[in-house]
Structure formats: C-alpha cells, structure tokens
Amino acid sequence: MPRPLGELEDSVMTRVWKWNRPVTVREVLEDLQQERSIAYTTVMTVLDNLHQKGWVRREAEGRAYRYEAVSTRAAYSAALMNDAWTQSDNPAAALVAFFGMMSPQQREALRDAVRIVQGPETPAPQNTPPQNTAGQNAAGQNTAVENPAAAEGASGG
C-alpha cells in the first residue's frame, strides 16, 4: 500500500496526473510558481523522490529528465481507501460511516461504480408456477425416459 503523498508531492503529482504526459521539472516549477514561491531544486528533489518511491518513471532528455506517472490518481485514491478500510477492526461499520459522509452525488457515483463492477444485470426469475412441458409432471419433475430404445420396447413398438 502506498504511503499517502505529502502536500508538495501531491501538488506535483496532481500536475503530472492532470497533464497525462511526460513533464519536465521546469514545466512543473512554472505551474507551481503561480501558487507559491518555490525553487527549481525543490521541484527536482520532489520528482526524484517520487521516482525513488515508484510514483513516476523518468526518461533522460539531454541533461534533464521527463517524468511520467506510473499509475492514475484514481488508482492512488483507491489504494488509500482500501488500506484504511482493511485496517479497521470493523470494516462494515467503517463502510457505513464512510457512506454516511458522502454527498448525494458521491452516493450516486458509488451506485454507478457498483453497477460497473457487477456487470450487466440478468433478469430476475419470475415467480410463475412450473409449466407442464413434455417430459415433466406438474411438479416439474423429469418423467421422460432417458433411453429412447427402452421407451420403444416399453410401448411394444
């Protein structure tokens, strides 16, 4: 299970995930500088740490690197939720509490996700009495003779 990202790591990974392409330290730096004062070496160190932790892969380009996310933000979030849930001494109660914190939109997203995971629904069997078809009695039990030759002999045929 991945350790939660720190604040700066999350800020950097948010950009890498959002852009969904290999990025340079300079690109991340310029975007981060719109929100805060930060040094090139700080961003370079954060991206190097994220590489060491396995969050990004990198490819050399000249004297610099291009960094790309190894997985998605959704996969990261899912791993964090799964870890928190499995560490609970009462997973059912933890889920109930978690669902209680959700907005109506989040609950609808949860219903959609469950439908996706479960796959297409098969129609429920209807509560109708069994049909009396050939080879079955009214209780639905098989009355057909399995060996046609024996049936012909039994009928004198």
N, C-alpha and C positions, 0 to 999 in steps of 0.2 A: 504494500500500500504506500502510495506516495505521501510524503510529509506535506502538510499544507505549505503553499508558497508564502514567502514573506511579502510585505507590502510592495517593495520595489520589484521583487521578482514577478509578482502578479501584474504590476504595471507594464513591465517589459513583455511578459508572456501574452498579455491582453493584446498588445500591438502585433506580436508575431501571429497569434491566432486570427486576429481581425484581418490582417493583410493577406494571410494564407498564401505566402510565397517566401522565398529566401530573402532575408533582410540583412542590411549591414548595421554595424554599431552606429554609424553616422545617421542613418535614417531613424533609428530608434531614438537616438540622442535628440535630434531636431524636433521630433514629435513630443518627447517628454519635456523639452525646454519650454514648450507652450504652457505647461502647467507648473513647472518648478525649475529652480536653478540646479543644474546637475552637470557634473564633469564627464567628459568623454571616457576617461579611465574608469569611472564608476560604472557606466553602462557596459563597458568592455568586460569588467570584472564580473558583473551580474550575468552577462551572456556566457562567459566562460564557466561560471558556477553552474548555470542551467545546463550547459553541455556536460559538465562533470556528473551532474545528477541524472542525466539521461532525458531531460525535457526537450532539448534541441539537438539536432545534428548540425555539423558545420562542414563547409567546403571552402578550401582556400581559393581566394581570388586575388592574385597579386600578393601584396604584403598583408592583406586583410582576410577576413572570413565572411562568408554569408551563412546566416543561421536560419534554420527551418524547424518548425515544430515537429516533434515525433508523434504526438497524438493530439486530439482535439480538446477544446475546453469542455465539451460535453463528457468526454471520457474521464477527464480530470475530476469534474464535479461528481460524476457517478462513483468514482473510486473513493472520494472523500465521504460521500453519503453511505456507501457500503461499509466502509471502515467504521464510521460512527455507529451504524446500525448493528453490526456484528459485535461490537464491544459492549453493547447494552446487556444487562442481566435479564431484561425482559423485552426482547425485540418487538413483540406485538404491541406492548404499551408504548414503546418508543415510536412505532409507526403511527399509532393512534394520535399521540401528541403531535407528531410532525404533521399529519394530515390536518389536525385542528388548527395549525398555524397557517395553513395555506389559504390564499385568496380564492374566490370562486374561479378565477381564470386559471390559477395553478391546479385546482382540482379538476377542471375540465381537461387541462393538458395531461394530467395523470390518467384520467379515463381514456384519453386518446392513446397514450403510451401503452396502457394495459391492453387495449384492443389490438394494437400493432403487435405486441409480444405474443398474444394469444392466437393471432392469425384469424382467418375468416371463420365466422361462426357457422356451425352446422345447424340446420333447423332442428328444433326440439321435437322428439317423437310426440305424436298426437295421442291423446287418451281415448282411443277408439277400441271397441271390443274386437277380438281377432276375427278375421274373415274366415268363413268356412270354404277353403280352397281345396282343390283336388289333392288328395293325399293327406288331409288334416281333418281331425274331428273338430267339434265346436270349441273344445278347449285349446285348440292349436297344436295338439299332439300329432306327430307324424304317424300316419296309418298306412302309408304307401309301402308296398313290398319292394325291398331293395333289389331282389334278384328277379328280373323280368322272366327268366326261364321258369323259375319256381311259380310265378304268378300264372303263366300259361298252363303249367301242369296242374295247378290247383283248380283252374277253371275247367279242366277237362279238355282243353283245346288243342 
